[in-house]
């Protein structure tokens, strides 16, 4: 019996040790998978933000060139000529906000197509069809030598016929630049490539990363297996984004990519994480040592070791998870929410940013509503997070406004991953301040809606806002304002005086209308304004008189003898109206004002 008990004890000890080993290996697998998911999510977010920045940068230049093209078209159609625009083009080229060099106007009848490449001829045909063109990358001379550029061109039509185009050069460096910082940005390489793997451009061209090297071959040299390279090619061909993980020796290498809407360009980012890998390996080695100790103790006191293994392994798992995340997100706040105990534990840096003094918050749900930590309009988002039942390993991302120490609210992104068994399930939450990103995002939106010269809404943004008022049956009055004899200003005093006139008219109109009124530039020397709500005839006449008198009071330093006048057409836009119909009637009213002798208004 004693011998049998010894055998049974040995078998139990072996089974216990094997169980502990299996559990530890499984834990390592869970931890690595959870880390890889969170790392991939952040890397993809970086690539997406980089893509948005690059696209916005290109579209900003295109918008500027379109505005210049409209101005050149008006000069050509009016017979004013473009010989005096060279200084203007040079000024635009030196404007750092525009980021376009060598802005020039080219006429089709002055271009020698016999010396052009097949790609250049194809772009010329696109421009003649009225299409915008973004060229491939090419070398060009500048004041510092030879640099790599790509071109953006906008066609110019004169009396309905394609006569030429405006082209600007943009440094290729802008195709890979990103303002993003932080997570896994150490030792990162960025490349611009095509679907077949050809390297179009990189930040540091070298023999190993030259313009003719196939990037798929280069990725094999940093740990990509043939199967992974094959999968990467298929994903790119199908336009499917996925962060891939290669192993360069024992070090992981993260590869992400995004698709630009120009020339089939693909931004490829390669992230190296040697420091993180060394840290994780150290933790794994320490874990193995702890497991060996637990196995030894299990052989001596089986029942006691079983309890110690369960408790220590559980605490070690969460501790390792916290430590690994902290190693990569040291510039962010990390929290862990215990759903069963309704307790939130956070890193100590939370008090530097948010209106929270303690790192451990009990009765968290009650605390949230009592403290006002979360903006009241975002409580539904928080309820969704706390009431959900995600599976282990699932990730989610939310944006909420959180209170800072000074009582204001800032936008924060919550990256959440679920870990732990069902009864002990917890949420690991990364809190990132994205208020800067939100400001940039809103600034880009506002900039896209504004006319560069007058600072007023452009035609598209004005139309969209007025249509919304009309559709809501609120109605209002549409004012169409046209500067009298504007062509004479440009012809007599020059284009710069004309530009200054447009800017001053924009400033004057802002003083003639209320903050809630909608003011925009129709194009050329025409402006429009929309006043929501009902207006009596006396109020309409008073507003129109104010516009006419203030425009007449405009003066220019470079043209003191210049006198401004304008003609204003006004219509009421009631229920059932359309913006197109209102604009047509306002245009008719404006011409009636001109027929009266200009410098007046007419209400339709």
C-alpha positions in Angstrom: 0.0 0.0 0.0 2.8 2.3 0.9 4.6 1.6 -2.4 1.3 2.1 -4.2 0.8 5.4 -2.5 4.3 6.5 -3.5 3.6 5.6 -7.1 0.3 7.4 -7.0 2.0 10.4 -5.5 4.7 10.4 -8.1 2.1 10.1 -10.9 0.1 12.9 -9.3 3.2 15.1 -9.0 4.2 14.4 -12.6 0.7 15.2 -13.8 0.6 18.3 -11.7 4.0 19.4 -13.1 2.9 18.6 -16.7 -0.3 20.6 -16.1 1.6 23.6 -14.7 3.9 23.4 -17.7 1.0 23.3 -20.2 -0.8 26.1 -18.4 2.4 28.3 -18.5 2.9 27.6 -22.2 -0.7 28.4 -22.9 -0.4 31.6 -21.0 2.7 32.6 -23.0 0.8 31.9 -26.2 -2.2 34.0 -24.9 0.1 36.9 -23.9 2.0 36.9 -27.1 -1.2 36.8 -29.2 -2.8 39.7 -27.2 0.4 41.8 -27.5 0.6 41.1 -31.3 -3.0 42.1 -31.7 -2.6 45.4 -29.8 0.7 46.1 -31.6 -0.8 45.4 -35.0 -3.8 47.7 -34.1 -1.5 50.6 -33.2 0.8 50.1 -36.2 -2.2 50.1 -38.5 -3.5 53.2 -36.9 -0.1 54.9 -37.5 -0.1 53.8 -41.2 -3.7 55.0 -41.6 -2.9 58.4 -40.1 0.2 58.7 -42.3 -1.9 57.9 -45.3 -4.5 60.6 -44.3 -1.7 63.2 -43.8 -0.1 62.5 -47.2 -3.5 62.5 -49.1 -4.5 65.8 -47.4 -1.2 67.3 -48.4 -1.6 66.3 -52.0 -5.2 67.5 -52.1 -4.2 70.9 -50.6 -1.8 71.5 -53.5 -4.4 70.3 -56.0 -7.0 72.8 -54.5 -4.4 75.6 -54.8 -3.6 74.7 -58.4 -7.3 74.6 -59.3 -7.7 78.1 -57.9 -4.8 79.4 -59.9 -6.1 77.5 -63.0 -9.5 79.3 -62.7 -7.7 82.7 -62.4 -5.5 81.9 -65.6 -8.7 80.8 -67.4 -10.4 84.1 -66.6 -7.3 86.1 -67.8 -7.2 84.1 -71.1 -10.9 84.4 -71.8 -10.9 88.1 -71.0 -7.9 88.7 -73.3 -5.8 89.9 -70.4 -2.9 87.6 -71.2 -0.7 85.8 -68.7 2.7 87.3 -69.4 2.7 89.3 -66.1 1.9 86.3 -63.9 5.5 85.0 -63.6 6.2 86.9 -60.4 2.9 85.6 -59.0 3.8 82.0 -59.8 7.2 82.5 -58.2 5.6 83.9 -55.0 3.3 80.8 -54.9 6.2 78.5 -55.4 8.0 80.1 -52.4 5.0 79.8 -50.1 5.8 77.1 -47.5 2.2 76.6 -46.6 1.4 75.5 -50.2 4.5 73.2 -50.6 4.5 73.4 -54.4 7.7 74.5 -56.2 8.2 75.5 -59.8 4.5 76.5 -60.4 4.2 77.3 -64.1 1.6 77.7 -66.8 2.2 75.6 -70.0 0.2 75.9 -73.2 -0.3 72.7 -75.3 0.7 74.5 -78.5 4.1 75.4 -77.1 5.1 71.9 -75.9 7.4 69.7 -78.0 5.8 66.3 -77.6 8.4 64.6 -79.9 10.9 64.4 -77.0 8.4 63.2 -74.4 8.3 59.7 -72.9 5.3 57.5 -73.2 4.1 58.3 -69.6 4.4 62.1 -70.3 2.3 61.8 -73.5 -0.3 59.8 -71.6 -0.5 62.6 -68.9 -0.8 65.2 -71.7 -3.8 63.3 -73.1 -5.4 63.1 -69.6 -5.0 66.9 -69.2 -6.6 67.5 -72.6 -9.6 65.5 -71.4 -9.9 67.7 -68.4 -8.5 65.3 -65.8 -6.1 66.2 -62.9 -2.7 64.5 -63.1 -0.4 63.3 -60.3 2.9 62.2 -62.0 5.4 59.5 -61.1 8.6 60.5 -59.2 11.4 62.0 -61.2 14.7 63.9 -60.5 14.8 67.7 -61.1 17.3 70.4 -60.5 16.8 73.0 -57.7 19.0 75.6 -55.9 20.7 72.8 -53.9 21.3 70.4 -56.7 19.2 67.5 -57.9 16.3 66.3 -55.9 13.4 63.9 -56.4 9.9 65.4 -57.1 6.5 64.4 -58.3 4.2 66.8 -60.2 0.6 67.8 -59.9 -1.1 69.3 -62.9 -4.5 70.9 -63.4 -6.0 71.5 -66.9 -7.0 75.0 -68.1 -9.9 75.5 -70.5 -10.4 78.6 -72.5 -13.8 79.0 -74.0 -14.5 75.3 -73.5 -11.3 74.1 -75.1 -8.3 72.7 -73.3 -5.4 75.1 -74.0 -2.8 74.2 -71.3 -2.2 73.4 -67.7 -0.8 74.6 -64.4 1.9 72.4 -62.9 3.6 72.4 -59.5 6.5 70.2 -58.2 6.3 68.7 -54.7 9.2 67.1 -52.9 9.0 63.3 -52.7 9.9 63.4 -49.0 6.3 64.6 -48.3 5.0 61.2 -49.5 6.5 59.4 -46.5 6.5 62.1 -43.8 4.2 61.7 -40.8 3.8 63.8 -37.7 2.9 60.7 -35.7 5.2 59.9 -32.8 5.3 57.4 -29.9 4.5 53.7 -30.1 7.1 51.6 -31.9 8.6 54.5 -33.9 12.2 53.5 -33.0 14.1 52.1 -36.0 11.4 52.5 -38.6 11.9 52.5 -42.3 9.3 53.9 -44.8 9.1 53.1 -48.5 7.0 54.1 -51.5 6.4 51.1 -53.8 4.2 49.7 -56.5 2.0 46.6 -56.5 4.8 44.6 -58.2 7.2 45.5 -55.4 9.2 48.1 -57.3 10.7 50.6 -54.8 9.5 54.0 -56.1 11.0 56.1 -53.3 12.4 55.9 -49.8 13.7 58.3 -47.2 17.3 57.0 -47.4 18.1 55.6 -50.8 21.1 53.4 -50.6 22.6 50.3 -52.4 20.4 48.0 -50.3 17.3 50.2 -50.7 17.8 51.6 -54.2 15.0 52.7 -56.5 15.3 49.5 -58.6 15.4 47.0 -55.8 12.2 44.8 -55.4 10.8 45.3 -51.9 9.5 41.8 -51.7 13.1 40.5 -52.1 14.3 43.0 -49.4 11.6 41.8 -47.0 12.8 38.2 -47.3 16.2 39.5 -46.1 14.6 40.8 -42.8 12.9 37.6 -41.9 9.9 37.2 -44.3 9.3 33.6 -45.2 8.3 32.7 -48.8 4.7 32.0 -47.6 4.5 35.3 -45.8 5.8 37.2 -48.9 3.3 35.3 -51.0 0.5 36.3 -48.6 1.7 39.9 -48.6 1.6 40.0 -52.4 -2.0 38.6 -52.4 -3.2 41.1 -49.8 -1.7 44.0 -51.7 -3.3 42.8 -54.9 -6.7 42.5 -53.3 -6.2 45.9 -51.5 -6.6 44.2 -48.1 -4.7 45.8 -45.2 -3.0 43.6 -42.6 -0.1 44.1 -40.3 2.4 41.2 -40.7 5.0 40.0 -38.3 8.4 38.6 -39.5 11.1 37.1 -37.3 14.6 38.4 -37.9 16.4 35.9 -35.8 14.7 36.2 -32.4 13.5 39.8 -33.0 10.1 40.5 -34.4 9.7 42.9 -37.4 6.3 44.5 -38.0 5.3 45.3 -41.6 2.3 47.5 -42.4 1.2 49.1 -45.6 -1.5 51.5 -46.9 -2.8 52.4 -50.4 -2.5 56.0 -51.7 -5.1 57.0 -54.3 -2.4 58.1 -56.8 -0.5 56.1 -59.4 -1.0 52.8 -57.6 1.5 54.0 -54.9 1.7 52.0 -51.7 3.3 53.2 -48.4 5.3 50.4 -46.8 6.4 50.8 -43.2 8.9 48.4 -41.5 9.0 48.6 -37.7 11.8 47.1 -35.7 11.3 46.3 -32.0 14.6 44.9 -30.7 14.3 46.6 -27.2 10.8 45.3 -26.6 11.8 41.8 -27.8 14.7 41.7 -25.3 12.5 42.8 -22.5 9.8 40.2 -23.3 12.5 37.4 -23.6 13.8 38.4 -20.2 10.3 38.2 -18.7 9.8 34.8 -20.4 13.1 33.5 -18.9 12.1 34.7 -15.4 8.8 33.0 -15.9 10.5 29.8 -16.8 12.6 30.0 -13.7 9.5 30.6 -11.6 7.8 27.6 -13.2 10.8 25.4 -12.4 10.5 26.5 -8.8 6.8 25.8 -8.7 7.4 22.3 -10.2 10.0 21.6 -7.5 7.7 22.7 -4.7 4.9 20.6 -6.3 7.0 17.5 -6.0 7.3 18.1 -2.2 3.9 19.3 -1.2 1.4 18.6 -4.0 -1.7 20.3 -2.7 0.2 23.4 -1.4 2.0 23.8 -4.7 -1.2 23.5 -6.7 -2.6 26.5 -4.8 0.6 28.5 -5.1 0.8 27.7 -8.9 -2.7 28.9 -9.5 -2.4 32.1 -7.5 1.2 33.0 -8.7 0.5 32.1 -12.3 -2.6 34.3 -12.4 -0.9 37.3 -10.8 2.2 36.8 -12.9 0.1 36.7 -16.1 -1.5 40.1 -15.4 1.7 41.6 -14.1 3.6 40.5 -17.2 0.8 41.9 -19.4 0.9 45.3 -17.6 4.8 45.4 -17.8 4.9 44.5 -21.5 2.3 47.2 -22.3 4.1 49.8 -20.2 7.3 49.1 -22.1 5.7 50.1 -25.3 3.2 52.8 -24.2 5.3 54.7 -21.7 3.9 58.0 -23.2 0.3 56.9 -22.5 -1.9 56.1 -19.5 -2.6 52.3 -18.9 -5.5 51.1 -16.8 -6.9 47.7 -15.8 -10.6 47.3 -15.1 -11.7 44.4 -12.9 -15.3 43.8 -14.1 -16.3 41.5 -11.1 -15.0 43.9 -8.4 -15.8 47.1 -10.3 -12.2 48.4 -9.6 -10.0 50.4 -11.9 -6.2 50.4 -11.5 -4.1 52.9 -13.4 -0.5 53.9 -13.9 0.7 56.8 -11.8 0.9 59.2 -14.7 -2.9 59.5 -14.8 -2.8 62.3 -12.3 -0.6 64.4 -14.6 -3.2 64.6 -17.3 -6.6 63.8 -15.9 -8.6 65.0 -12.9 -7.9 61.8 -11.0 -5.8 61.8 -7.8 -5.7 58.1 -6.9 -4.4 55.2 -9.0 -6.9 52.7 -7.6 -10.6 53.5 -8.0 -13.2 51.3 -6.2 -16.9 51.4 -7.2 -15.7 52.8 -10.5 -19.2 53.1 -12.1 -20.4 55.3 -9.3 -17.2 57.3 -9.3 -17.6 58.1 -13.0 -21.0 59.8 -12.6 -20.1 61.5 -9.4 -16.8 62.9 -10.5 -17.7 64.1 -14.0 -14.5 62.5 -15.4 -16.3 61.5 -18.6 -18.1 64.2 -20.6 -21.9 63.8 -20.1 -22.4 63.5 -23.9 -20.1 60.4 -23.9 -21.8 58.5 -21.1 -23.5 56.2 -23.6 -20.1 55.2 -25.0 -18.8 54.4 -21.5 -22.0 52.4 -20.7 -21.4 50.3 -23.9 -17.8 49.5 -22.7 -18.8 48.5 -19.2 -22.0 46.6 -20.2 -20.4 44.6 -23.0 -19.3 40.9 -22.7 -16.3 40.6 -24.9 -14.4 37.4 -25.3 -10.8 37.0 -24.3 -8.4 38.6 -26.7 -11.0 40.8 -28.3 -10.0 44.4 -28.9 -12.0 47.6 -29.3 -11.4 51.3 -29.8 -13.5 54.2 -28.6 -13.1 58.0 -28.5 -14.4 60.0 -25.5 -13.9 63.3 -23.8 -12.2 63.2 -20.4 -11.8 65.9 -17.8 -8.3 67.4 -17.2 -6.8 68.8 -14.0 -7.9 72.3 -15.0 -11.5 71.3 -15.5 -11.6 71.3 -19.3 -12.3 68.2 -21.5 -10.0 66.8 -24.1 -10.5 64.1 -26.7 -8.9 60.7 -25.7 -8.8 57.4 -27.6 -9.4 54.2 -25.5 -7.7 51.1 -26.9 -9.2 48.1 -25.1 -8.2 44.5 -25.0 -9.8 41.8 -22.9 -7.7 39.2 -21.0 -8.3 36.6 -18.3 -10.7 33.7 -17.8 -14.5 34.3 -17.8 -15.0 34.8 -14.1 -11.8 36.9 -13.8 -12.1 38.7 -17.1 -10.5 42.2 -17.1 -10.1 45.0 -19.5 -6.6 46.5 -20.3 -7.2 50.1 -21.4 -4.7 52.4 -23.1 -5.7 56.1 -22.8 -4.1 58.3 -25.4 -4.6 62.1 -25.7 -5.7 62.7 -29.3 -6.8 66.4 -28.9 -4.0 67.4 -31.2 -5.1 65.0 -33.9 -8.7 66.3 -33.5 -7.5 69.9 -33.9 -5.6 69.0 -37.1 -8.6 67.1 -38.4 -10.9 70.0 -37.9 -8.3 72.4 -39.3 -8.1 70.4 -42.5 -11.9 70.3 -42.8 -12.1 74.1 -42.3 -9.3 74.8 -44.7 -10.9 72.6 -47.4 -14.1 74.7 -47.1 -12.5 78.1 -47.4 -11.6 80.2 -50.4 -7.8 80.8 -50.2 -8.0 84.4 -51.3 -11.0 85.9 -49.5 -11.1 83.7 -46.5 -14.8 83.1 -47.0 -16.6 79.8 -47.7 -15.9 78.3 -51.2 -18.8 77.7 -53.6 -19.2 74.0 -52.6 -19.3 74.6 -48.8 -21.6 77.6 -49.2 -24.0 75.6 -51.3 -24.0 72.6 -48.9 -24.9 74.8 -45.9 -27.6 76.8 -47.6 -29.2 73.6 -49.0 -29.4 72.3 -45.5 -31.3 75.4 -44.3 -33.7 75.3 -47.2 -34.3 71.5 -46.7 -35.2 72.2 -43.1 -37.8 74.6 -44.3 -36.2 77.5 -42.5 -35.8 79.6 -45.6 -34.0 83.0 -45.8 -32.7 85.5 -48.2 -29.9 85.0 -50.8 -27.7 88.0 -51.7 -25.6 87.8 -54.9 -22.9 90.5 -54.9 -20.9 91.4 -58.0 -18.0 94.0 -58.1 -18.6 96.4 -60.9 -15.9 96.8 -63.6 -13.6 94.3 -61.8 -11.8 93.5 -65.0 -10.7 97.1 -65.3 -9.1 96.9 -61.9 -6.9 93.9 -63.0 -6.1 95.5 -66.3 -5.2 98.9 -64.9 -3.6 98.1 -61.6 -2.4 94.5 -62.0 -3.3 91.1 -60.6 -2.0 91.8 -57.1 -4.3 94.8 -56.7 -7.1 92.5 -57.9 -6.3 90.0 -55.3 -6.1 92.7 -52.6 -9.5 93.9 -53.7 -11.0 90.4 -53.3 -9.5 90.1 -49.7 -10.9 93.5 -48.7 -14.3 92.7 -50.0 -14.3 89.5 -48.0 -13.4 91.5 -44.8 -16.2 94.0 -45.5 -18.8 91.4 -46.0 -18.0 89.9 -42.7 -18.9 93.2 -41.1 -22.1 93.5 -43.0 -23.6 90.2 -41.9 -24.1 88.4 -38.6 -21.9 85.6 -37.3 -24.7 83.0 -37.9 -25.2 84.2 -41.6 -23.4 82.3 -44.3 -21.0 84.2 -46.5 -19.0 82.8 -49.5 -17.2 83.6 -52.7 -18.9 82.4 -55.8 -15.8 82.8 -57.9 -14.0 85.7 -59.7 -15.5 88.9 -58.5 -18.8 87.5 -57.3 -19.7 86.8 -53.7 -22.9 85.6 -52.0 -24.5 85.6 -48.6 -27.4 83.8 -47.1 -29.4 85.2 -44.1 -31.6 82.5 -42.5 -35.1 83.3 -41.4 -37.7 85.8 -42.4 -36.8 89.4 -43.2 -39.0 92.4 -43.9 -38.4 94.5 -47.0 -37.0 97.3 -44.8 -34.5 95.0 -43.2 -33.4 93.6 -46.6 -33.0 97.1 -48.1 -31.0 98.2 -45.0 -28.7 95.2 -45.3 -28.1 95.7 -49.0 -27.5 99.4 -48.5 -24.9 98.6 -45.9 -23.1 96.3 -48.3 -23.1 98.8 -51.2 -21.9 101.7 -48.9 -19.1 99.7 -47.2 -17.8 98.3 -50.5 -17.8 101.9 -51.9 -15.6 102.9 -48.9 -12.8 100.4 -49.7 -9.5 101.9 -50.5 -6.2 100.4 -51.7 -2.8 101.9 -50.8 -1.3 101.0 -54.2 -4.3 102.6 -56.0 -5.6 105.6 -54.0 -7.7 106.8 -57.0 -9.6 103.6 -57.3 -13.3 103.6 -56.4 -15.3 100.4 -55.8 -18.9 99.8 -56.5 -21.0 96.7 -56.5 -24.4 95.4 -57.8 -26.5 93.2 -55.5 -29.3 90.8 -56.5 -31.5 89.6 -53.6 -34.2 86.8 -53.6 -36.2 85.2 -50.8 -35.8 81.4 -50.6 -38.9 79.8 -49.2 -40.2 76.3 -48.6 -39.9 74.1 -51.7 -37.1 76.2 -53.2 -33.8 74.7 -54.4 -30.4 76.3 -54.2 -30.1 76.2 -58.0 -33.4 78.0 -58.5 -32.5 80.7 -55.8 -29.1 81.3 -57.3 -30.6 81.7 -60.8 -33.2 84.2 -59.6 -30.5 86.1 -57.6 -28.3 86.3 -60.7 -31.3 87.8 -62.7 -31.9 90.3 -59.9 -28.2 91.3 -59.9 -28.2 92.0 -63.6 -31.3 94.2 -63.1 -29.4 96.2 -60.5 -26.6 96.6 -63.1 -29.1 97.7 -65.7 -30.2 100.5 -63.3 -26.7 102.0 -63.4 -24.8 99.7 -61.0 -23.8 100.6 -57.4 -27.3 99.5 -56.3 -29.5 96.5 -55.4 -32.6 94.8 -56.7 -34.9 92.6 -54.7 -36.6 89.9 -56.9 
